[in-house]
Amino acid sequence: MRLERREFLEAAVAGTAGALMAGRWAVAQPATAAPADMDPTAVVPLGKALKVCRISCGTGMRGGGRQTNQTRMGKEKFEALLNYAYDHGIRHFDMADMYGTHPYVGRVLKSKPRENLTLVTKIWTRRGGLPEPERPLADVLLKRFLKELQTDYIDVVQIHCMTDSDWTRSERRQMDALEKLKEQGLIRAHGVSIHSIPAMEAAVEEPWVDVIHARVNPFGRSTDGPMEKVVPLLKKAHAAGKGIIGMKLIGEGAFDLPQRKQALEFVMGLGCIDALTVGFEKAEEIDEFKANVHERLLARARRSETVPVS
């Protein structure tokens, strides 16, 4: 038999309405959880080998020198925010050495089931940005990262903030070190955080890249260039099997609510952005973003004509 999709969706959503009104999803109760195609915190593919929570809790708002807006909240408030994200279904956490957020995330998540988490971080190889001038290789850095995060492995390690077209040559020693760490099982994937069109063009063509952090939103706020140049590159990378994590989705908090919804509709409609990372600073921002993602997923599902039901 076949059921009209709108009726199917309304029936499915009814089971989660109470949880949504309470500001959380019942992710630990499959009998009442939203179907994966409508759950904002569902596990989705990231490239060829990884599966991650669709929404990523970023920790690097206004980051530099191992400080961010999140760390400037103080330990109690920041760790409460991280706990709130976890309690509301987010299992994907985005960090960087430059942010100084590893210890906070490590303390909060140390008692959580590791197999359900995705930990993403980045190594800083450029001048400035860190208190010390030394830039050790990734194998040296990872020993500290693992201790700070209180874990045996990290899911994704990126080379942070690449802007030059020849970064695949200048960063080859770091790339080789990360590849060895991957072979040893200490990291699961590696890649790059992009901050220019030339750097993105290089990333698209580089087989070593498993995952790309890309700045994307329809208003061009804090992005690498116009979307008519950025999007074709991301689509090409995604078609080649690279995972894409979208960042700067809401312009570092610069957009008002209609713009935030418009930006999310644009990004989720591209078909090449796997995960969405936002540097949340308040619990209400997590609630709103989840609700907006759910709204977009529901709208996308409603556009389909019918769904078969056995």
C-alpha positions, 0 to 999 in steps of 0.5 A, a space after each residue: 500500500 502507499 501512503 501520501 507522504 505528507 500524512 506519513 511525515 505528520 504521523 512520524 513527527 507526532 511521535 517526537 512533538 513532545 520532545 521537540 517542544 521540550 527542546 530536545 530529541 529523544 535520541 536514545 529511544 528509537 521507538 519515538 525518535 524522528 526518522 533519520 531523514 528528518 532528525 537534525 542530529 542523525 548520523 550521516 556519511 562524511 566522505 568514503 569512510 566516516 559517518 558523523 552526526 549531521 550537526 557539529 558543535 563548533 568551539 572556535 568563535 573568534 579564536 586565536 592564541 588558544 582562546 575563543 568566545 567559548 573558553 572566555 565564558 569560563 570553565 563552568 559555563 563552557 562545559 555546561 554548554 558542551 553538556 547541553 549539546 551532548 544531551 540534545 543529541 549532538 555527537 560531533 565536536 569541532 576543535 583546533 589547537 589554536 582554539 585551546 578547547 581540547 581540555 574542555 571537550 575532553 573533560 565533558 566527553 570522557 565518560 561518554 561512549 567513545 564509539 558514538 562520538 566524532 572528534 575533529 581538530 586541526 593543527 596550526 602550521 602558520 606564523 602567529 596564532 599560537 603563543 609559541 613559535 615552534 610548529 612540530 610535526 603532527 605526530 608530536 602534536 597528536 600525543 598532546 592532543 590525545 592527552 588533552 582529549 582523554 581519548 585513544 584516537 581522533 576521528 579527523 585531523 585537519 591542517 588549519 586555515 590554508 590559503 596558498 595554492 601550493 599548500 600541498 607542497 609546503 605542507 607535505 611533511 605534515 601531510 605525510 605525518 598525518 598519513 602515518 598516524 592514520 595508518 597506525 589507527 591514531 586518527 581515522 581521516 585527515 584533510 584541510 580547513 580552507 580559507 581561499 579559492 586557490 587553496 580549495 582548488 588544490 584540495 579538490 585535486 589532492 588525493 590525500 584529502 579525506 575531509 574539507 572544512 569549507 566556508 559557505 553561505 549565500 551572502 558571502 559573509 566570511 567565505 572564500 569567494 562568491 558562491 558561483 566559484 565555491 559551490 562547483 569546487 565543493 560539488 567536484 570534491 564531494 563527487 570525488 568522495 571527499 567529505 565536506 564540513 560546512 562552516 561560517 554557515 550563519 556568518 559567524 552569528 552576523 545574520 538575523 533569523 530570516 537570513 539564518 533560515 535562508 542560509 541554511 536552506 541554501 547550504 542544505 540544498 546544495 547536495 554536497 555539504 555533509 555536516 554543519 558546524 556552528 560555534 554555539 555560544 548559548 543553549 538557545 542557539 543550539 535549540 534554534 539551529 536544530 529546529 531550523 535544520 528539522 524544518 528544512 529536512 521536513 520541507 525537503 521530505 514534503 517535496 517528494 510525492 509519495 512514500 511506499 509503506 509496507 
